[in-house]
């Protein structure tokens, strides 16, 4: 099961990295809208008339396209059917009605750069006619980015606050722990919404908002061992003294009552004394 989970995470990470290079809609945020084909079911397919403004082959910067996508260099129109008559191409636009009665567009083939392409929408379209599969694939990148960057932000803030509280103690400790408890008492989703309203809309604002709501966990985790280190040392010191005071008399008395031989009693007493010395050495260091 762990390997399966790792495989799934790896697949989604690969999709997030490749991003716009493997999506059907390669425009920024996969936001190409066609209201004529809104809310179509999975498996829907349709032909498009692409009218190019420049060259059909579009020059792209690979890195920029991978990161942000590229605007199309053509106008795309959903069509119901097309036919040719001489040097003229006729197309009937798609209307999404039972009886299609779209506009007839005539193009001179020798004067217009065009292509007719068929597209498959494997997961259908949303209410704006955008490709759902492309939206999900680009959304994978956003989801993984929010999780990864938010964790880093929460660790930086949380470890810093926990260290300061543990190091200075007193009123600084009380103030930071009080602040963390207050943040912890507020429902996470409400706190994220409030911080987002305060910082504004955007990806980085979401990263910071989620990171701030998660920082109290690392702060408390890092604060605990720092704060209780002295208590742990005191406990080991007490245990070492207890061994010194109780080992020889208590075991000698128990040995005589239970019939344990003097040799066995001596060996066991020496072992306990060695343990006591080891504990003292660890505490001293």
C-alpha positions in Angstrom: 0.0 0.0 0.0 2.9 2.4 0.8 4.5 1.7 -2.6 1.1 2.3 -4.3 0.7 5.6 -2.5 4.3 6.6 -3.5 3.6 5.6 -7.1 0.4 7.7 -7.2 2.2 10.7 -5.7 5.0 10.3 -8.3 2.5 10.2 -11.2 0.8 13.4 -10.0 4.2 15.1 -9.4 5.2 14.2 -13.0 1.9 15.6 -14.3 2.5 18.8 -12.3 6.0 19.2 -13.7 5.1 18.6 -17.3 2.0 20.8 -17.0 1.1 22.7 -20.1 3.2 20.4 -22.4 0.7 17.5 -22.0 -2.6 19.3 -21.6 -5.2 19.7 -24.3 -5.7 23.3 -23.4 -2.2 24.9 -23.3 -3.3 28.5 -22.6 -2.4 30.1 -19.3 -4.4 28.4 -16.4 -6.1 26.2 -19.1 -8.7 29.0 -19.4 -9.7 28.7 -23.1 -13.5 29.2 -23.0 -16.2 28.1 -25.5 -19.6 28.9 -24.2 -21.2 26.9 -27.1 -19.9 23.6 -25.6 -20.5 24.3 -21.9 -21.3 21.5 -19.5 -20.7 18.6 -22.0 -20.4 15.0 -20.7 -17.2 13.1 -20.6 -16.1 11.8 -24.0 -17.6 14.7 -25.9 -15.8 15.5 -29.2 -16.2 18.4 -31.7 -14.4 20.0 -34.6 -12.9 23.5 -34.4 -12.1 25.9 -37.2 -8.8 27.6 -36.4 -8.1 30.9 -38.1 -4.4 31.8 -37.7 -3.3 35.4 -37.3 0.3 34.6 -38.3 2.3 31.5 -39.0 0.6 28.2 -38.3 3.7 26.9 -36.4 3.9 28.9 -33.2 7.3 29.7 -31.8 7.5 29.1 -28.1 10.0 29.4 -25.3 10.0 25.9 -23.8 10.7 27.0 -20.2 8.1 29.8 -20.2 5.6 27.5 -21.9 6.3 24.8 -19.3 5.8 27.2 -16.4 3.0 29.6 -17.7 1.5 28.2 -20.8 1.2 30.1 -24.1 -1.7 32.2 -25.6 -3.0 30.8 -28.9 -2.0 32.5 -32.1 -5.4 31.7 -33.7 -9.1 32.2 -33.2 -10.9 28.9 -32.6 -14.6 28.4 -33.5 -16.6 25.3 -32.7 -18.3 24.1 -35.9 -21.1 21.7 -36.6 -20.1 20.8 -40.2 -18.1 22.2 -43.1 -18.0 21.9 -46.9 -16.0 23.3 -49.8 -17.2 24.9 -53.0 -14.5 26.0 -55.3 -11.9 28.1 -53.5 -14.4 28.8 -50.7 -14.7 26.9 -47.4 -18.1 27.0 -45.7 -18.6 26.2 -42.1 -21.7 26.1 -39.9 -21.1 27.2 -36.3 -22.1 24.9 -33.4 -25.0 26.0 -31.3 -25.5 23.1 -28.9 -29.2 22.8 -29.8 -31.0 19.7 -30.9 -31.5 21.1 -34.4 -28.3 23.0 -35.1 -29.0 26.3 -36.9 -25.7 28.0 -36.7 -24.2 30.9 -38.6 -22.7 30.1 -42.0 -19.1 31.4 -42.4 -17.4 31.6 -45.8 -13.6 31.7 -46.1 -11.4 32.0 -49.1 -8.9 29.1 -48.8 -6.1 30.9 -50.6 -6.4 34.1 -48.5 -6.8 32.6 -45.1 -4.6 30.4 -43.0 -6.8 27.9 -41.3 -7.0 24.4 -39.9 -9.9 22.1 -39.0 -9.1 20.1 -35.8 -11.2 17.6 -33.9 -10.8 17.7 -30.1 -11.8 15.1 -27.5 -12.9 16.2 -24.0 -12.3 13.0 -22.1 -13.8 14.5 -18.8 -16.2 16.8 -20.4 -16.4 20.6 -20.0 -17.4 23.0 -17.3 -20.0 25.7 -17.4 -17.7 28.0 -19.4 -16.7 25.3 -21.9 -13.2 24.7 -20.6 -11.6 21.3 -20.7 -12.1 19.6 -17.3 -9.1 17.3 -17.7 -6.7 20.2 -18.5 -8.1 22.1 -15.5 -7.5 19.1 -13.2 -3.9 18.6 -14.5 -3.0 22.2 -14.0 -4.8 22.1 -10.6 -2.5 19.3 -9.6 0.5 21.7 -9.9 -1.3 24.2 -7.7 -2.3 21.7 -5.1 1.2 20.2 -4.7 2.8 23.7 -4.6 0.4 24.8 -1.9 1.2 21.8 0.2 5.0 21.9 -0.3 5.6 25.6 0.1 3.1 25.9 3.0 4.9 23.2 4.9 8.3 25.0 4.4 6.8 28.3 5.6 5.2 26.6 8.7 8.5 24.9 9.6 10.5 28.1 9.4 8.0 30.1 11.5 7.2 27.3 13.9 10.8 26.3 14.6 11.8 30.0 15.1 8.9 30.6 17.6 9.5 27.4 19.5 13.2 28.1 19.8 12.7 31.7 21.0 10.1 30.5 23.6 12.4 27.7 24.9 15.5 29.8 25.0 14.3 33.0 26.7 11.5 31.5 28.8 9.6 33.6 31.3 7.2 36.2 29.8 8.5 35.6 26.2 7.6 31.9 26.6 4.2 32.8 28.0 3.5 35.3 25.3 4.4 33.0 22.4 2.6 30.0 23.9 -0.5 32.1 24.5 -0.4 33.3 20.9 0.0 29.7 19.6 -3.0 28.6 21.8 -5.1 31.4 20.4 -4.3 30.5 16.8 -4.9 26.8 17.6 -8.4 27.6 19.0 -9.6 29.2 15.7 -10.9 26.8 13.0 -8.3 26.5 10.3 -10.6 27.2 7.3 -11.8 30.4 8.9 -8.3 31.6 9.7 -7.2 30.9 6.1 -10.1 32.9 4.8 -9.4 35.8 7.2 -5.7 35.9 6.3 -6.5 35.7 2.6 -8.8 38.6 2.9 -6.1 40.6 4.7 -3.3 39.8 2.3 -5.4 39.8 -0.9 -6.0 37.2 -3.6 -3.2 35.2 -5.3 -1.2 32.0 -5.0 1.5 33.4 -2.7 -1.2 34.8 -0.4 -2.7 31.3 -0.1 0.8 29.8 0.6 1.4 32.3 3.4 -2.2 31.9 4.8 -1.9 28.1 5.0 1.6 28.2 6.3 0.6 30.6 9.1 -2.2 28.3 10.2 0.2 25.3 10.4 3.1 26.9 12.2 1.8 26.2 15.7 2.4 22.4 15.3 6.1 22.6 14.6 6.5 25.4 17.2 5.0 23.2 20.0 7.0 20.1 18.8 10.3 21.9 18.8 9.5 23.8 22.0 8.7 20.7 24.1 12.1 19.0 24.0 14.0 22.3 24.5 11.8 23.3 27.4 11.9 19.9 29.2 15.6 19.2 28.8 16.4 20.4 32.3 13.5 18.3 33.7 14.9 15.2 32.0 18.4 15.9 33.4 16.9 16.3 36.9 15.1 13.0 36.6 18.2 11.1 35.6 20.2 12.7 38.5 17.5 11.7 40.9 17.6 8.1 39.5 21.4 7.9 39.9 21.2 9.1 43.5 18.5 6.5 44.1 20.7 3.7 42.9 23.6 4.9 45.1 21.4 5.0 48.2 19.4 1.9 47.7 21.5 -0.6 45.7 23.8 -2.1 48.4 21.7 -2.2 51.5 18.4 -3.1 49.8 19.8 -5.9 47.7 22.0 -7.2 50.5 19.0 -7.5 52.7 16.9 -9.1 50.0 19.7 -11.5 49.1 20.0 -12.8 52.7 16.2 -13.3 53.0 15.9 -15.1 49.7 19.0 -17.3 50.0 20.9 -15.7 47.1 24.6 -16.5 47.3 27.1 -13.8 48.3 28.8 -14.1 44.9 25.7 -13.4 43.0 24.7 -10.5 45.2 28.2 -8.9 44.8 28.0 -9.2 40.9 24.6 -7.7 40.7 25.4 -4.9 43.1 28.5 -4.0 40.9 26.3 -4.0 37.8 23.9 -1.5 39.4 26.7 0.6 40.6 28.2 0.7 37.1 24.8 1.7 35.8 24.7 4.6 38.3 28.1 5.8 37.2 27.1 5.7 33.6 24.0 7.7 34.2 26.0 10.3 36.1 28.5 10.5 33.2 25.7 11.0 30.7 24.1 13.8 32.8 27.5 15.5 33.3 28.1 15.6 29.5 
